[in-house]
Amino acid sequence: MIKILGVFNEITNTTIPIENFNLLSENKYEKHAFSYFTKEASAYEVIESFNVGSIDKLIAVGKLPLFKRIRVLYKLIKYEKYDIIHIHHTISSMLVILISFFLQSKSKLVFTVHNDYKHYKWFQKIIFRLVLNRVNYIICNSINTKKSISKICPQKNVSVIYNGVNTNNIPEPLNEKSKTIKLLFAGRLVPQKNILQLLQAIHKLSIDNYKFEFLLVGDGPQMNLVKDFVNNRNLNDHVKIFGKLKRNEVYDLMNLSDVFIVPSIFEGFCNAMVEAMLCKCIIVASNVQPLPEVTGGEQNAIFFELNESNHLFTILKNVLSNFDKYKSLATKSMIFAQSQYSLNNCANNHSYLYEKIS
């Protein structure tokens, strides 16, 4: 049996790697999960919400003082003698690298890169350069991510494993949706997500008297900005703001929606987009990698150029005006997502790698 430690900054319902880690075979692995920032009760709540899989030992030290958190991680690495330690995030990865070097640990280190290297902050880039050149194996969540690190670390032990989605949690797509076309955005309200450009396009659609509903799901520092924009432009008849919802509630809205919009300036992968594909939504996304890669390209989705101010508006106008013409994209993207992004496939690919290097 392979003994493995998964190290995460946080364990939340949106921490993609923990759901995959949880699903690894109980017969092949003894799985321990460590979270540097999450409190124990919150971490257990997340793990229990997955319904499938299990973690043999959960260590969430977010309640402890900083020094004691590091001490707990140090003792785990020193005394548990893991075969593999899988790291993901900046702070926790740096700590594992330093502790492993100090202890001369024999554990194999695996690091997953979740974003295009150029989009990391300067201090993250410094840490990642150290980490990437100290680990035994690197996983990238897309071909684009792999290309982004090609000049800063050896490529011999680098693989691409796409994120997975638990399709068991996603409701069957509706054969017929409502007569009013529903547009949906779901994500954090932060500058990266580019929500204001999307709202400007929504405003123009309303001025031109198109019939639609825009559903906005998410919360964040730009929430007041969003509400002010909607109120000041009298968009309340078109826009419904839901705030932060539970995952199953987001899935229900995806299932009711016709078009899912990803206007982001950059993305690491965008699992929400994959979930919308599985709910048979037409995908309209910014033409920035890895979004075209993740959707399977223009045969499955529609892309707009960020630097063309009216391009998103023009695309949404065309979709609303010729909806039947674009409906086939929803079916194509759903089939593509089903074939590429199941959580079981993701877990199996990780399992193959762990067995290979242990």
Sequence and secondary structure as in RCSB ss.txt:
>XXXX:A:sequence
MIKILGVFNEITNTTIPIENFNLLSENKYEKHAFSYFTKEASAYEVIESFNVGSIDKLIAVGKLPLFKRIRVLYK
LIKYEKYDIIHIHHTISSMLVILISFFLQSKSKLVFTVHNDYKHYKWFQKIIFRLVLNRVNYIICNSINTKKSIS
KICPQKNVSVIYNGVNTNNIPEPLNEKSKTIKLLFAGRLVPQKNILQLLQAIHKLSIDNYKFEFLLVGDGPQMNL
VKDFVNNRNLNDHVKIFGKLKRNEVYDLMNLSDVFIVPSIFEGFCNAMVEAMLCKCIIVASNVQPLPEVTGGEQN
AIFFELNESNHLFTILKNVLSNFDKYKSLATKSMIFAQSQYSLNNCANNHSYLYEKIS
>XXXX:A:secstr
 EEEEEEES   TT HHHHHHHHS TTTEEEEEEESSSBHHHHHHHHHHT S   SEEEEBTTS HHHHHHHHHH
HHHHS  SEEEE SHHHHHHHHHHHHHHT   EEEEEE S GGGS HHHHHHHHHHHTTSSEEEESSHHHHHHTT
TTS STTEEE    B GGGS    SS  SS EEEEES  SGGG HHHHHHHHHHHHHTT   EEEEE  STTHHH
HHHHHHHTT TTTEEEEES  HHHHHHHHHH SEEEE  S  S  HHHHHHHHTT EEEEES TTHHHHHTSTTT
 EEE TTSTTHHHHHHHHHHHTHHHHHHHHHHHHHHHHHH BHHHHHHHHHHHHHHH 
